[in-house]
Amino acid sequence: MTERRGKRRTWRVRVLASAGMMALALTGCGKPAEPGNPADPGETAPSSPTPVESPATPAPHSRYDLPFDDAVTTQAPEGSQAPVAQTLTGESTARLHLAIRDAWPGIRLTDDAGKPSPIAVALDTDAGPVEITLFPEYAPNHVRNFLALARVGYYNGLVFERVIRQELISDGGTKHRVEVVTAGCPVGDGEAGSGHLGYFLRPELSGLSHDEGTVGFVRAGDPNSACCRFYVCLTPAPILDGQYTSIGKVTQGLEVVRAIAARPVKDPATYPESEQPRTPAKIRRVGRK
């Protein structure tokens, strides 16, 4: 799931906002009375100034309500291309970027006592229903990002674009067979460098282990390169622990994901990236249950 590297640059999305302005009037320019002497007859003694309350210090943000601009960066990782103008479904990526920013603060991850709780999400696909349970305590910003993407309809109409089957070797020489299916690429092909909307999540390498059915965010070689693509593990993949940000588990419908991964792939003689399915499964809708 590591992609090739290139030059670093920053993608910027123009945000138009109106700024409020406050005018402050200065009064009382006369000479004050001397200490111990009354003011001259006919003059009004200056009144005591009204105490001005110091502005309250904003409460620090908890890890469960971090603002969008603190959770992400627009500094493009090496190897990234500029975001595509439109997604596979014809949506403007610039509009989606701003819509996600607007939706971000309204997504709640905790109960009234401030305690995070699991969040069930339904994926309606043309291969069948899939339920994912998200765990905000492990990666709150990535969970909020997934929910924001779902809320603005980003995933609706996109596809499961690739099946990746690799044999990875750990530092100790142990071989690990890893199989994952990926989805959510804005252009639907999972090509290197184009799977983003102009912002990138800062990593949250938590303790949620990569078991069968684990869901996480796809990234490139740079840890700060995840945005909108996600993966589902079809095998245990402990070698990915501490390397990729995992956000939840498939709690219903893993057999549907397996059927998606079993679809015929493109002819490897014509398409070297043969993990691309000939007819990719489509995501109809993603939403909280």
C-alpha positions in Angstrom: 0.0 0.0 0.0 3.0 2.2 -0.3 3.2 4.4 -3.4 6.0 6.1 -5.2 7.5 9.4 -4.1 8.2 12.7 -5.7 8.3 16.5 -5.1 6.6 18.0 -2.0 4.2 20.9 -2.5 1.1 22.4 -1.0 -2.4 22.3 -2.4 -4.6 25.2 -1.4 -8.4 25.4 -1.6 -9.7 29.0 -1.5 -12.0 29.6 1.4 -14.2 32.7 1.3 -15.3 33.9 4.7 -16.6 37.2 6.1 -14.7 38.7 9.0 -16.5 40.6 11.7 -15.0 44.0 12.8 -15.5 45.7 16.1 -15.0 49.5 16.5 -13.6 50.7 19.9 -14.6 54.4 20.9 -12.1 56.3 23.1 -13.5 58.9 25.4 -12.5 61.1 28.4 -9.6 63.2 26.9 -9.9 66.0 29.5 -7.3 66.7 32.1 -8.0 64.7 35.3 -8.5 66.6 38.6 -5.5 66.9 40.8 -5.4 64.4 43.6 -7.2 65.8 46.7 -8.8 68.8 44.7 -12.4 68.8 43.6 -13.0 69.3 39.9 -13.6 73.0 38.9 -17.1 74.3 39.5 -19.4 73.6 36.6 -17.4 70.6 35.4 -18.6 67.0 35.8 -16.2 64.9 37.7 -15.0 62.0 35.6 -16.8 58.8 36.4 -14.9 55.7 37.3 -14.1 53.6 34.3 -16.3 50.6 33.8 -14.3 47.4 34.6 -13.6 45.4 31.5 -13.7 41.7 31.9 -10.8 39.8 30.5 -11.8 37.4 27.8 -12.1 33.9 29.0 -9.3 31.6 28.0 -10.7 29.1 25.5 -10.8 25.6 26.9 -8.2 23.3 25.3 -9.6 21.0 22.7 -9.7 17.3 23.7 -8.5 14.7 21.3 -12.2 14.0 20.5 -13.0 17.5 19.2 -9.8 18.7 17.5 -10.6 21.3 14.8 -10.2 20.3 11.2 -7.2 22.5 10.6 -5.4 20.9 13.6 -6.2 17.4 12.5 -5.1 17.7 8.9 -2.4 19.3 6.8 -2.5 20.7 3.2 1.2 20.2 2.8 1.2 17.6 0.0 3.3 14.5 0.6 6.0 13.6 -1.8 4.6 11.8 -4.9 1.2 13.5 -4.7 -0.5 15.0 -7.7 -2.9 17.9 -7.6 -6.4 16.8 -6.6 -8.6 15.9 -9.5 -11.2 18.5 -10.4 -14.1 16.0 -10.2 -14.6 12.6 -8.6 -15.7 9.5 -10.5 -19.3 10.6 -9.7 -18.9 14.1 -11.0 -18.6 15.9 -7.6 -16.3 18.9 -7.3 -13.3 18.0 -5.1 -13.0 21.6 -4.0 -16.6 21.7 -2.9 -16.2 18.4 -1.1 -13.1 19.7 0.7 -15.1 22.7 2.0 -18.1 20.6 2.9 -16.0 18.2 5.0 -14.5 21.2 6.8 -18.0 22.5 7.5 -19.3 19.2 8.6 -16.3 18.4 10.9 -17.3 20.3 14.1 -20.9 18.9 14.0 -19.8 15.3 14.2 -19.9 14.0 17.8 -17.7 11.2 19.0 -18.6 11.1 22.7 -21.6 10.9 25.0 -22.7 13.6 27.4 -20.0 12.5 29.9 -17.3 13.0 27.2 -16.7 9.3 26.9 -16.2 7.9 23.3 -18.4 5.0 22.3 -18.4 2.7 19.3 -20.2 4.0 16.2 -22.0 1.6 13.8 -21.9 2.6 10.1 -23.7 0.9 7.2 -22.2 0.5 3.8 -24.9 -0.3 1.1 -23.0 -1.9 -1.8 -24.3 -3.5 -5.0 -22.8 -6.8 -3.6 -24.7 -6.6 -0.4 -24.8 -4.8 3.0 -21.7 -4.3 5.2 -21.6 -3.0 8.7 -18.5 -1.4 10.2 -18.1 -0.5 13.8 -15.8 2.5 14.4 -13.8 3.1 17.5 -13.1 6.8 18.1 -10.9 6.1 21.2 -8.2 4.7 18.9 -8.1 7.3 16.1 -10.7 10.1 16.7 -9.6 12.3 13.8 -9.7 9.5 11.2 -13.0 8.3 12.5 -14.4 11.9 12.3 -13.0 12.2 8.8 -14.7 9.0 7.7 -18.0 10.1 9.1 -17.6 13.6 7.5 -16.9 12.0 4.2 -20.0 9.9 4.6 -22.2 12.8 5.7 -21.4 14.9 2.6 -22.0 11.9 0.3 -18.5 11.5 -0.8 -18.5 7.7 -1.0 -21.9 7.4 -2.7 -21.2 6.0 -6.2 -17.5 5.3 -5.7 -16.1 1.7 -5.9 -13.9 -0.9 -4.3 -11.1 -0.2 -6.7 -8.3 -2.7 -5.8 -7.5 -6.0 -4.2 -3.9 -6.1 -2.9 -2.4 -9.5 -2.1 1.2 -9.3 -0.9 3.7 -11.3 1.0 5.5 -9.0 3.4 8.6 -9.8 5.4 9.1 -8.4 8.9 12.4 -7.2 10.3 12.9 -10.6 11.9 12.5 -12.3 8.5 9.0 -13.7 9.2 6.8 -13.8 6.1 3.3 -12.4 6.4 0.6 -13.0 3.8 -1.6 -9.9 3.6 -4.8 -9.4 1.6 -6.8 -6.2 1.7 -9.5 -4.7 -0.5 -9.4 -0.9 -0.9 -12.2 1.6 -1.7 -12.9 5.3 -1.9 -10.5 6.6 -4.5 -11.9 9.8 -6.0 -11.1 8.6 -9.6 -11.9 5.0 -9.0 -8.6 3.4 -9.9 -6.4 3.7 -6.8 -3.5 5.1 -8.8 -0.6 6.5 -6.9 -0.8 10.2 -5.9 -4.4 10.9 -6.8 -6.3 9.5 -3.9 -7.0 12.7 -2.0 -9.1 15.9 -1.9 -6.4 18.4 -1.1 -5.9 17.7 2.6 -4.1 14.9 4.5 -4.7 13.4 7.9 -2.0 13.4 10.5 -1.3 9.8 11.6 -2.9 8.3 14.6 -1.0 5.0 15.0 -3.1 3.5 17.8 -3.5 0.2 19.4 -6.3 -1.2 17.3 -4.8 -4.4 15.9 -5.0 -5.5 12.3 -7.2 -8.6 12.6 -9.3 -10.1 9.9 -12.0 -7.5 9.1 -10.0 -4.5 10.4 -10.8 -1.2 8.6 -8.2 1.5 8.2 -7.0 4.4 6.0 -4.8 3.9 2.9 -1.7 6.1 2.8 1.3 6.5 0.6 4.9 6.3 1.8 4.6 9.5 3.8 2.7 8.8 7.1 0.9 12.2 6.5 -0.8 11.1 3.3 -4.1 9.5 4.2 -7.3 11.3 3.1 -10.3 9.4 1.8 -9.4 5.9 0.7 -9.9 3.0 3.2 -9.0 -0.7 3.3 -10.5 -3.8 4.8 -8.2 -6.6 5.9 -9.2 -10.1 4.6 -6.4 -11.8 6.6 -4.8 -11.0 9.9 -2.1 -8.4 9.2 -0.1 -7.7 12.4 2.7 -6.4 10.3 0.6 -3.3 9.6 0.2 -2.5 13.3 1.9 0.8 14.1 2.3 1.5 10.3 -1.3 2.3 9.2 -4.1 4.0 11.1 -6.9 1.6 11.8 -10.4 2.9 12.7 -12.8 -0.1 13.1 -13.9 -3.6 12.3 -16.4 -5.2 9.9 -19.0 -6.5 12.3 -21.4 -7.8 9.7 -21.0 -8.6 6.0 -17.3 -9.7 5.8 -18.5 -12.4 3.4 -19.7 -9.6 1.2 -16.3 -8.0 1.2 -14.7 -11.4 0.4 -17.1 -11.7 -2.6 -16.1 -8.3 -3.8 -12.4 -9.3 -3.5 -13.1 -12.5 -5.5 -14.3 -10.7 -8.6 -12.2 -11.3 -11.7 -9.4 -8.9 -12.2 -8.2 -7.2 -15.4 -5.9 -9.2 -17.7 -2.4 -8.8 -16.2 -0.8 -9.0 -19.6 -2.7 -5.8 -20.6 -3.0 -4.3 -17.1 0.1 -4.9 -15.0 -1.7 -3.7 -11.9 -3.9 -6.8 -12.1 -5.5 -6.4 -8.7 -8.0 -4.0 -10.4 -11.3 -5.8 -10.8 -12.9 -5.9 -14.3 -16.2 -4.8 -12.8 -15.6 -3.1 -9.4 -18.3 -3.3 -6.8 -20.1 0.0 -6.2 -20.8 1.8 -2.9 -24.4 3.1 -3.1 -24.4 4.9 0.3 -22.5 5.1 3.6 -24.2 6.4 6.7 -24.5 6.0 10.5 -26.9 3.3 11.7 
